């Protein structure tokens, strides 16, 4: 079989066939962020002569190696370790046929707490989507201090995503896609990014639909907190807090400073004026509002009707925070005092916040898991969906409830568990260390994958709009 070819705005690329679909790896959507382009807004990818090889995965964004637990393989969410490469502002494309036309396009923005991950992770393999008649594009973007500390340009990671979405509009047809039918979807910090961009005037005309999995507009910081973070990084590196000085710091050294500042008690106090940390300790590095990307907090822009022209699907998992507590044993071991202390760093009145969940009457680990699931994910996601709906947008809401059997069932429907079902890549997360255990629900994967494809194609996932707080339950009603 002849290798597939596509002609992009920068030049021709040659991919390969696998699993009955055509794949193109590491196709540049912007120039490598090196030299003067580091900590700067992305520039267009330079043109090349001839045919560029796109048959193998390329570099990923600089990031520290994530820790894994012996009992649980979460590397499927993160992907491979950074190999030192710098030409990583790229996309991977999976398509049924680059010679086709009019296929719906899905663009995936990966999660990873704004500091890790890659669109090239095995979990995000696009075979199932391509076989379902969709062109899937996965995006790499700048992370951590390189992408989300206000050094030089602000919100560089979001600017990268905007550049990638513009690239998709311009190049979708080269891979068989319809440039007039583009859906962006993402999970966790990728979903937070998408929700934020729906409140950005710079997104206008770039997407038609959006799917926000475990995300919302509530995780941004104000300009003052952003400056505090930049100043703390500069102090740790013993350099002036200028873009020129930061450009002289090797990525490895910057990653080490970033990791050190992210340790509990080591970074600046980034709580807002009300005593809240919008990240709830999950990441020091968040988008900032108050610039041209996010002129106002994005939730305000959504409420004012800034995204009514974009159809929206918002999804959360029933037991989001169990991913962070069950595998370590904290669900069983926490005391009431420890649960209160765990929330104190990000909430002004932790005991009062935990009281409705049964603090003092139920196991503290269960109380903290349920409270954080609501505070960090479910409640702000529902508020985000309601704002979009009330402003006049077409809005759908889903709750993923299928419980993983891992850790004697304590993992539940945890953060990220829906991803293998959405991508219909169950095998990647199945096995003795997998998130899904040994026997995931294939019929649920069929249904959830089909819903995402249907929404991308038509705007209808298969259940009603979010009127009267209607929520589609993906999985058992109760565990």
C-alpha positions in Angstrom: 0.0 0.0 0.0 1.3 3.4 -1.0 2.2 5.7 2.0 -0.5 8.5 2.4 0.4 12.0 1.4 -1.1 15.3 2.4 -0.3 18.9 1.4 -0.4 21.4 4.3 0.1 25.1 4.2 3.8 24.6 5.0 4.5 21.7 2.7 3.8 18.1 1.9 3.9 15.3 4.5 4.1 11.6 4.2 2.5 9.4 6.8 1.9 5.7 7.1 -1.0 3.2 7.3 -1.7 1.2 10.4 -4.9 -0.4 11.6 -6.6 0.4 8.4 -6.3 4.2 8.8 -3.8 6.8 7.6 -1.6 8.4 10.3 0.6 11.5 10.2 2.8 12.3 13.2 4.6 15.4 14.4 3.2 17.8 11.7 4.2 21.3 12.7 1.5 23.9 13.3 3.9 26.5 14.6 7.7 27.1 14.6 9.8 25.5 17.3 9.7 27.6 20.5 13.5 28.2 20.7 15.7 31.3 20.9 13.6 34.5 20.7 10.5 32.4 20.2 10.8 30.9 23.7 8.2 32.5 26.0 6.7 34.3 23.0 3.5 33.9 21.1 3.7 31.1 18.5 4.8 31.9 15.0 3.7 30.0 11.8 5.7 26.9 11.0 8.4 27.6 8.4 7.8 26.1 4.9 9.8 23.2 3.7 10.8 21.8 0.3 10.0 18.3 -0.8 8.1 15.8 1.4 8.5 15.8 5.1 8.5 12.4 6.9 5.5 12.2 9.2 5.6 8.5 9.8 7.1 8.5 13.4 6.2 10.3 16.6 8.1 13.5 17.3 9.2 15.3 20.5 6.8 16.2 23.2 6.8 19.4 25.4 9.5 19.7 28.1 8.2 18.2 31.3 9.4 16.4 34.4 9.0 12.7 34.6 5.8 11.9 36.4 5.8 9.5 39.3 3.8 6.2 39.0 2.5 3.8 41.5 3.5 0.1 41.5 -0.1 -0.9 41.6 -1.5 1.5 38.9 -0.2 2.4 35.5 -1.1 6.1 34.9 1.6 6.5 32.2 -1.0 5.8 29.6 -2.4 9.2 30.4 1.0 10.9 30.3 2.7 9.3 27.4 6.5 9.0 26.9 9.1 11.0 28.8 10.5 14.2 27.2 13.6 13.3 25.2 15.1 16.8 25.0 13.6 17.7 21.6 12.4 21.2 20.9 10.3 21.0 17.7 7.2 19.9 19.5 4.5 22.4 18.5 3.0 19.7 16.3 -0.1 17.7 15.8 -0.8 14.0 15.1 -3.5 13.2 12.6 -5.5 10.0 12.1 -7.9 9.9 9.1 -9.9 7.2 7.2 -8.6 8.7 4.0 -6.8 11.9 3.3 -8.4 11.9 -0.2 -11.9 11.9 1.2 -13.8 15.1 1.9 -16.3 16.5 4.3 -15.5 14.3 7.3 -16.1 15.8 10.8 -13.0 16.9 12.6 -12.2 16.3 16.2 -9.3 18.1 17.8 -8.1 16.7 21.2 -6.3 18.8 23.8 -4.6 16.5 26.4 -4.6 17.0 30.2 -1.8 16.8 32.7 -2.3 19.6 35.3 -0.9 22.1 32.8 2.6 20.6 33.4 2.6 17.2 31.7 1.1 15.0 29.0 1.2 14.8 25.2 -1.2 14.2 22.4 1.0 11.3 21.3 0.1 9.2 24.4 -1.0 5.6 23.4 -4.4 6.2 25.0 -5.2 8.9 22.4 -4.5 6.7 19.4 -7.0 7.8 16.8 -7.8 4.4 15.1 -11.3 4.1 16.5 -12.3 7.6 15.6 -10.9 7.3 12.1 -12.8 4.0 11.6 -15.9 5.8 12.7 -15.4 8.3 9.9 -13.8 11.1 11.8 -10.5 13.0 11.3 -8.8 13.1 14.7 -6.1 15.7 15.5 -4.2 15.6 18.8 -2.2 18.6 19.9 1.1 19.3 21.7 1.5 22.7 23.4 3.8 24.4 25.8 3.4 23.3 29.5 4.4 24.4 33.0 6.5 27.5 33.2 7.2 27.5 29.5 3.5 27.7 28.7 1.6 29.1 31.8 3.9 31.3 33.8 3.5 34.9 32.5 7.1 35.3 31.2 7.2 37.4 28.1 3.9 36.7 26.5 1.0 35.6 28.7 -0.9 32.4 28.3 1.5 31.0 25.8 0.1 27.5 26.2 -3.4 28.8 25.3 -1.9 30.8 22.4 -0.4 27.5 21.1 -3.8 25.9 21.2 -5.3 28.8 19.3 -2.6 28.5 16.7 -3.3 24.8 16.4 -7.0 25.4 15.9 -6.4 28.0 13.2 -4.0 25.5 11.6 -6.8 22.8 11.6 -9.3 25.2 9.9 -6.7 25.9 7.2 -5.5 22.3 6.8 -8.4 20.0 7.6 -9.3 19.4 4.0 -5.8 18.1 3.2 -6.6 15.1 5.5 -10.2 14.5 4.3 -11.8 16.7 6.9 -14.5 19.4 6.7 -12.9 22.7 7.8 -16.5 23.9 8.5 -17.2 21.2 11.0 -14.5 21.3 13.7 -15.1 20.1 17.3 -12.4 20.6 20.0 -12.4 18.3 23.0 -10.2 17.7 25.9 -9.9 16.4 29.4 -8.7 17.8 32.7 -6.3 20.7 32.1 -7.0 20.3 28.4 -10.7 20.7 29.1 -10.0 23.7 31.4 -8.1 25.2 28.5 -11.0 24.7 26.1 -13.5 26.2 28.6 -11.2 29.2 29.0 -10.8 29.7 25.3 -14.6 29.7 24.9 -14.4 32.9 26.9 -11.7 34.3 24.6 -12.3 36.8 21.8 -9.4 35.2 20.0 -11.2 31.9 19.5 -13.9 33.5 17.2 -14.4 31.4 14.1 -12.0 28.6 15.0 -14.4 25.9 16.3 -18.0 24.9 15.9 -18.4 22.6 18.9 -16.6 21.8 22.1 -16.5 18.8 24.5 -15.2 19.6 28.0 -14.4 16.5 30.0 -13.7 17.2 33.7 -13.1 20.9 33.1 -14.6 24.4 33.5 -13.7 28.1 33.6 -12.9 28.2 37.3 -9.1 27.5 37.1 -7.5 30.8 36.2 -5.5 33.2 38.2 -5.4 37.0 38.3 -2.4 39.0 37.0 -1.0 39.6 40.5 -0.8 35.8 41.2 0.9 35.3 37.9 3.5 37.8 38.7 4.1 36.2 42.1 4.8 32.9 40.4 7.2 34.4 37.8 9.1 36.3 40.5 9.4 33.1 42.7 10.8 31.2 39.7 13.3 33.9 39.0 14.4 34.1 42.6 14.9 30.3 42.7 17.0 30.5 39.5 18.8 33.7 40.7 18.0 35.6 37.6 16.0 38.8 36.8 12.3 38.2 36.2 12.6 39.0 32.5 11.9 37.0 29.4 15.5 37.6 28.2 16.9 36.2 31.4 14.5 33.2 31.3 15.5 32.4 27.7 19.1 31.9 29.0 18.0 29.1 31.4 18.2 25.6 30.0 14.8 23.8 30.0 16.1 21.1 32.3 17.1 23.7 34.9 13.7 25.5 34.6 11.9 22.2 35.0 13.9 21.6 38.2 12.9 25.0 39.6 9.3 24.4 38.5 9.2 21.1 40.3 10.7 22.5 43.5 8.1 25.4 43.6 5.3 22.9 43.1 6.2 21.0 46.2 3.8 21.6 49.2 4.8 24.7 51.1 7.6 25.7 48.7 5.9 28.1 46.3 4.3 31.5 46.8 0.8 31.9 48.3 -1.3 31.9 45.1 -4.7 32.1 46.9 -7.1 34.8 45.7 -8.5 37.6 47.8 -11.1 35.3 49.3 -8.6 32.7 50.4 -9.2 30.2 47.6 -6.6 28.5 45.5 -8.5 27.9 42.2 -6.3 24.9 41.4 -7.0 23.3 44.9 -3.3 22.5 45.0 -3.3 20.4 41.7 -1.0 22.9 39.9 0.8 26.2 40.5 0.7 26.8 36.8 -2.7 28.0 35.4 -3.9 30.3 32.7 -4.2 34.0 33.8 -7.0 36.4 33.0 -6.5 40.1 32.3 -4.7 39.9 28.9 -5.8 39.8 25.2 -6.4 36.1 25.4 -8.7 36.2 28.5 -9.6 39.9 29.0 -12.0 38.9 31.8 -12.4 35.8 33.9 -13.7 33.4 31.2 -16.8 32.4 33.2 -18.0 36.0 33.0 -17.5 36.0 29.2 -19.5 32.7 28.9 -22.3 34.2 31.0 -22.3 37.3 28.8 -22.9 35.1 25.7 -19.3 34.9 24.4 -19.7 31.3 23.3 -23.4 30.9 22.4 -22.4 30.1 18.8 -20.4 27.0 19.9 -22.4 23.9 20.8 -21.1 22.5 24.1 -21.0 19.1 25.8 -19.8 19.1 29.5 -18.9 15.8 31.1 -17.6 14.8 34.6 -16.8 11.6 36.4 -18.8 10.6 39.5 -15.7 10.0 41.7 -13.1 12.3 40.1 -10.8 12.8 43.1 -10.5 9.1 44.0 -7.7 8.9 41.4 -5.6 10.9 43.8 -6.6 9.3 47.1 -7.5 5.6 46.6 -4.3 4.3 45.0 -2.1 5.8 47.9 -4.3 4.3 50.6 -5.4 7.8 51.8 -9.0 7.0 51.3 -8.8 4.5 54.2 -6.0 6.1 56.3 -7.1 9.8 56.6 -8.3 11.2 59.9 -10.8 14.0 60.2 -8.0 16.4 61.2 -5.9 15.4 58.2 -8.9 15.9 55.8 -9.4 19.4 57.2 -5.7 20.1 56.9 -5.6 18.8 53.3 -8.3 21.3 52.2 -7.0 24.2 54.3 -4.3 25.2 51.8 -6.9 26.0 49.2 -10.2 26.8 51.1 -10.8 29.5 53.7 -13.1 27.4 55.8 -12.3 23.7 55.2 -14.2 22.2 58.2 -17.4 24.0 57.1 -16.9 22.9 53.5 -16.5 19.3 54.6 -19.4 19.3 57.0 -22.2 18.6 54.4 -20.3 15.5 53.3 -20.4 14.0 56.8 -17.2 15.1 58.5 -17.0 13.3 61.8 -19.7 10.9 60.9 -18.3 9.1 57.9 -14.7 7.9 56.9 -12.6 11.0 56.4 -11.1 9.8 53.2 -14.6 9.3 51.7 -15.7 12.7 52.9 -12.6 14.4 51.4 -12.9 12.6 48.1 -16.6 13.5 47.7 -16.1 17.1 48.7 -13.1 17.6 46.4 -14.9 15.9 43.5 -17.7 18.6 43.9 -15.4 21.5 44.6 -12.7 20.9 42.0 -14.8 19.4 39.2 -18.5 18.7 39.3 -20.0 21.9 40.8 -17.9 24.4 38.7 -18.5 22.2 35.6 -22.3 22.3 36.1 -22.1 26.1 36.7 -20.1 26.5 33.5 -22.7 24.4 31.6 -25.6 26.5 33.1 -23.9 29.8 32.2 -23.6 28.6 28.6 -27.2 27.3 28.5 -28.6 30.4 30.1 -26.8 32.7 27.7 -28.6 30.9 24.8 -26.1 28.2 23.8 -26.9 24.6 22.9 -25.6 22.6 25.9 -25.5 18.9 26.9 -24.3 17.5 30.2 -23.1 14.0 31.0 -21.9 12.1 34.1 -19.6 9.1 33.8 -20.4 6.5 36.5 -18.9 3.2 35.4 -16.8 2.1 38.5 -13.4 0.6 38.1 -12.9 -2.6 40.2 -9.4 -1.5 41.1 -8.5 -1.1 44.8 -11.5 -3.2 45.8 -13.8 -0.7 44.0 -12.5 2.3 45.8 -11.2 3.8 42.6 -14.7 4.1 41.3 -15.5 6.3 38.3 -12.3 8.3 38.9 -10.7 11.2 37.0 -9.7 10.2 33.5 -11.5 6.8 33.6 -13.8 7.8 30.7 -10.9 8.4 28.3 -10.4 4.7 27.2 -14.1 4.5 26.6 -14.3 7.7 24.6 -11.3 6.8 22.4 -12.5 3.1 22.4 -8.9 2.1 23.5 -9.9 -0.2 26.3 -6.9 -2.5 25.8 -4.4 0.3 26.7 -5.8 0.6 30.2 -6.8 -3.0 30.9 -4.8 -5.5 32.9 -3.5 -6.1 36.4 -2.1 -2.5 36.7 -4.6 -0.8 34.4 -7.2 1.7 35.4 -10.0 -0.5 34.1 -9.1 -3.8 35.7 -9.6 -6.9 33.7 -13.1 -6.7 32.2 -14.2 -3.2 31.1 -17.7 -2.6 29.7 -17.3 -2.8 25.9 -20.9 -1.9 25.3 -20.4 1.3 27.3 -17.3 2.1 25.2 -19.4 1.6 22.0 -22.1 4.0 23.3 -19.8 6.7 24.6 -17.5 6.7 21.6 -20.6 6.8 19.3 -22.0 9.8 21.3 -18.8 11.8 20.9 -18.8 11.0 17.1 -22.4 11.9 16.8 -21.9 15.2 18.6 -18.9 16.0 16.4 -20.9 15.2 13.2 -24.3 16.8 14.1 -24.2 18.5 17.4 -26.5 15.8 18.9 -24.9 13.3 21.2 -28.1 11.3 21.6 -29.7 12.9 24.6 -31.6 16.2 25.2 -30.2 19.6 25.8 -29.4 20.6 29.3 -32.9 21.9 30.2 -34.2 21.4 33.7 -30.8 20.2 34.7 -31.1 17.0 32.6 -27.9 15.0 32.9 -27.1 11.9 30.8 -25.7 9.1 32.9 -22.9 7.1 31.1 -22.7 3.9 33.1 -24.7 2.4 36.1 -27.0 4.8 37.9 -25.5 3.6 41.2 -22.3 1.7 42.0 
